[in-house]
């Protein structure tokens, strides 16, 4: 429990730019918990940037997802960067994005990272994605190569959800052995109900919902096994990695699916010794 308590002091939360997100975050999340704001092909970057700006105004440290395949051209990128800078947003999470075709010249996260560097590195911190269990549509050797190319432009890695602690720990160790010395935040779901995931999926539109379900299918499956899913079990198995001095694992990144009240209440109960 001591390992978990210490590990839960080093967390960040991901939220979705939906109605009610701002109010829920302001009411339930401490200002010292960093946030990321996701994006989707269906809704575009506008809601992501809007919410990041508003939450920054409330005193949060916020990293909007900047999806390369949604950026139309260099002028569009410059406008986004300028708006975020004017609002005091000094970090970003750079991804390729799930759009089937790029809207402009940026086909993947690496090309966008290079463009941001050419703009003078406008963000103090930049996160990139890691895939402990690989990617459904990208070969593992290509993922490894991409991570090595992106690492010099980034300050940290946030992993996609993986329910096997040993797989995540082994992947993080291999990343470090390849000379990538970025701190790694391990991504795992927060306290979230199956009903909430279904509602989110239903509200995304048919094509986007299918992509969402494809990415979250292992999470849905977890709700049907005996005992279902709760973040405490997985977090306890991962916590020793956070506390190990030589481990690259730096903390937890909770995909809240906007269940910030439940996730933060559970975290606080553990920190208080009752969870």
C-alpha positions in Angstrom: 0.0 0.0 0.0 2.9 2.4 0.7 4.2 2.0 -2.8 0.7 2.8 -4.2 0.2 5.8 -1.9 3.4 7.3 -3.1 2.8 6.5 -6.7 -0.7 8.1 -6.6 1.0 11.5 -5.8 2.5 11.4 -9.3 -0.5 11.3 -11.6 -2.1 13.1 -14.5 -5.6 12.8 -15.9 -6.9 12.7 -19.5 -10.3 14.2 -20.2 -12.6 14.4 -23.2 -13.8 17.8 -24.5 -17.5 17.2 -24.0 -20.3 19.2 -22.4 -19.8 19.4 -18.6 -16.1 18.5 -18.6 -14.9 21.9 -17.5 -17.3 22.1 -14.6 -16.4 18.6 -13.4 -12.7 19.2 -13.6 -12.9 22.5 -11.7 -15.1 20.9 -9.0 -13.2 17.7 -8.5 -9.6 17.9 -9.6 -6.8 19.5 -7.6 -4.8 22.2 -9.5 -1.6 20.3 -9.0 -2.8 17.3 -11.2 -1.7 17.9 -14.8 -4.3 17.3 -17.5 -4.4 16.3 -21.1 -7.4 17.0 -23.3 -8.0 14.4 -26.0 -9.1 15.1 -29.6 -11.1 13.2 -32.2 -11.4 13.2 -36.0 -15.1 13.7 -35.6 -15.0 16.9 -33.5 -11.6 18.3 -34.7 -9.1 20.3 -32.8 -11.4 23.2 -31.9 -13.1 21.8 -28.8 -9.7 20.4 -27.6 -8.0 23.8 -27.8 -11.0 25.6 -26.4 -11.1 23.4 -23.3 -7.4 23.5 -22.8 -7.5 27.3 -22.9 -10.4 27.5 -20.4 -8.8 25.0 -18.0 -5.5 26.8 -18.1 -7.4 29.9 -17.1 -8.6 28.0 -14.0 -5.0 27.4 -13.0 -4.5 23.9 -14.4 -1.4 22.7 -16.3 -3.0 21.4 -19.5 -1.6 19.6 -22.5 -4.0 19.6 -25.5 -3.7 16.7 -27.9 -2.3 18.0 -31.2 -3.2 15.5 -33.8 -0.9 15.9 -36.8 -3.4 14.6 -39.4 -6.0 17.2 -38.4 -3.7 20.2 -39.1 -4.4 21.7 -42.5 -1.1 23.6 -43.1 1.7 25.6 -41.6 -0.6 28.6 -41.1 -3.1 26.5 -39.2 -0.4 25.2 -37.0 1.0 28.7 -36.3 -2.5 29.9 -35.4 -3.0 27.0 -33.0 0.4 27.6 -31.3 -0.3 31.4 -31.0 -3.6 30.9 -29.4 -2.3 28.4 -26.9 0.7 30.6 -26.1 -1.5 33.6 -25.6 -3.5 31.6 -23.1 -0.4 30.4 -21.2 -0.6 26.8 -22.4 3.0 25.7 -22.3 2.7 21.9 -23.0 1.2 19.6 -25.6 0.7 15.9 -26.4 1.6 15.2 -30.0 0.0 12.3 -31.8 -0.6 11.3 -35.3 -4.3 11.1 -34.9 -7.0 8.8 -36.2 -8.2 10.7 -39.3 -8.2 8.2 -42.2 -6.5 10.8 -44.4 -4.3 13.8 -43.3 -5.9 17.2 -43.8 -2.5 18.7 -44.8 1.2 18.0 -44.9 1.5 16.3 -41.5 1.0 12.6 -41.8 2.4 11.5 -38.4 3.5 12.8 -35.0 7.2 13.0 -36.1 6.5 15.4 -38.9 4.5 17.7 -36.5 7.2 17.5 -33.9 9.7 18.7 -36.5 7.4 21.5 -37.5 7.1 22.6 -33.9 10.8 22.6 -33.6 11.0 24.8 -36.7 8.6 27.2 -34.9 11.1 27.6 -32.1 9.9 24.9 -29.7 6.9 26.8 -28.4 6.0 24.3 -25.7 8.1 23.7 -22.5 6.9 20.1 -22.3 5.8 17.7 -25.1 4.4 14.3 -24.6 4.5 11.4 -27.1 2.7 8.1 -27.1 4.0 4.7 -26.2 2.5 1.3 -27.0 3.5 -1.5 -24.6 1.2 -4.0 -26.4 1.9 -2.7 -29.9 -0.7 -1.2 -32.3 -3.4 -2.9 -34.2 -2.4 -1.3 -37.5 1.3 -0.6 -37.1 4.1 -3.1 -37.0 6.2 -3.3 -33.8 9.5 -2.5 -35.5 7.9 0.6 -37.0 6.6 1.7 -33.6 10.1 1.3 -32.1 11.7 3.2 -34.9 9.1 6.0 -34.6 9.6 6.3 -30.9 13.4 6.7 -31.3 12.8 9.4 -34.0 10.3 11.3 -31.8 12.2 11.0 -28.5 14.6 13.9 -29.1 11.7 16.3 -29.5 9.8 15.2 -26.4 10.0 15.5 -22.6 8.0 12.4 -21.7 6.1 9.4 -22.9 2.5 8.5 -22.0 1.5 4.8 -22.7 -1.7 3.5 -24.2 -3.7 1.3 -21.9 -2.3 -2.1 -21.1 -3.8 -4.4 -18.5 -0.7 -6.5 -18.0 1.7 -4.9 -15.5 4.6 -7.2 -16.5 4.2 -6.3 -20.2 4.2 -2.6 -19.4 7.3 -2.9 -17.1 9.2 -5.0 -19.7 8.4 -2.5 -22.5 9.5 0.4 -20.4 12.8 -1.4 -19.6 13.4 -2.1 -23.2 12.8 1.5 -24.1 15.4 2.6 -21.6 17.8 0.0 -22.8 17.6 1.4 -26.4 18.9 4.7 -25.0 15.6 6.6 -24.8 15.8 8.2 -21.4 12.4 9.9 -21.2 10.3 9.5 -18.2 7.3 7.2 -18.9 3.8 7.8 -17.5 1.8 4.6 -17.5 -1.7 5.0 -19.0 -4.5 3.1 -17.3 -8.3 3.7 -17.0 -9.6 5.5 -14.0 -12.8 4.7 -12.1 -15.1 4.3 -15.1 -18.3 2.4 -15.7 -19.2 0.3 -18.8 -22.3 2.4 -19.1 -20.2 5.6 -19.3 -18.1 4.1 -22.1 -21.1 3.0 -24.0 -22.6 6.6 -23.7 -19.4 8.2 -24.9 -19.1 5.8 -27.8 -22.8 6.3 -28.9 -22.3 10.1 -28.9 -19.3 10.1 -31.2 -20.9 9.2 -34.5 -20.8 5.9 -36.4 -17.3 6.0 -37.9 -15.6 7.6 -34.9 -17.5 5.3 -32.5 -16.2 2.2 -34.4 -12.6 3.5 -34.0 -13.2 4.3 -30.3 -14.5 0.8 -29.7 -11.6 -0.7 -31.6 -9.2 1.1 -29.3 -11.1 0.4 -26.1 -12.3 -3.2 -26.8 -10.0 -4.6 -24.1 -11.4 -2.2 -21.6 -15.0 -3.2 -22.5 -14.0 -6.9 -22.2 -12.6 -6.3 -18.7 -16.1 -5.4 -17.4 -17.4 -8.8 -18.2 -14.8 -10.9 -16.3 -15.4 -11.8 -12.7 -14.8 -8.8 -10.5 -14.7 -6.4 -13.5 -12.2 -3.6 -13.6 -11.0 -1.3 -10.9 -7.8 0.9 -11.2 -6.6 -0.2 -7.7 -5.7 -3.7 -8.8 -3.6 -2.7 -11.8 -2.1 0.4 -10.1 -0.9 -1.8 -7.1 0.9 -4.1 -9.5 2.5 -1.1 -11.3 3.4 1.0 -8.2 6.7 -0.7 -7.5 7.9 0.4 -10.9 7.2 4.0 -10.1 9.2 3.7 -6.8 12.1 1.8 -8.3 15.0 4.3 -8.6 16.3 2.8 -11.9 12.9 2.4 -13.5 11.9 4.8 -16.3 8.3 4.6 -15.0 7.6 8.1 -13.6 3.9 7.9 -12.6 0.4 7.1 -13.7 -1.7 8.8 -16.4 -5.4 8.0 -15.8 -7.8 7.9 -18.8 -10.8 9.2 -16.9 -13.4 9.2 -19.7 -14.6 12.2 -17.8 -15.3 10.2 -14.6 -13.0 12.7 -12.8 -15.1 12.7 -9.6 -15.0 9.0 -9.1 -11.3 8.7 -10.1 -10.2 11.5 -7.8 -12.3 10.3 -4.9 -10.7 6.9 -5.1 -7.2 8.4 -5.3 -7.9 10.6 -2.3 -9.2 7.6 -0.3 -5.9 5.8 -1.0 -3.8 8.8 -0.1 -5.8 9.1 3.1 -5.2 5.4 3.9 -8.8 4.2 3.4 -8.7 2.9 -0.2 
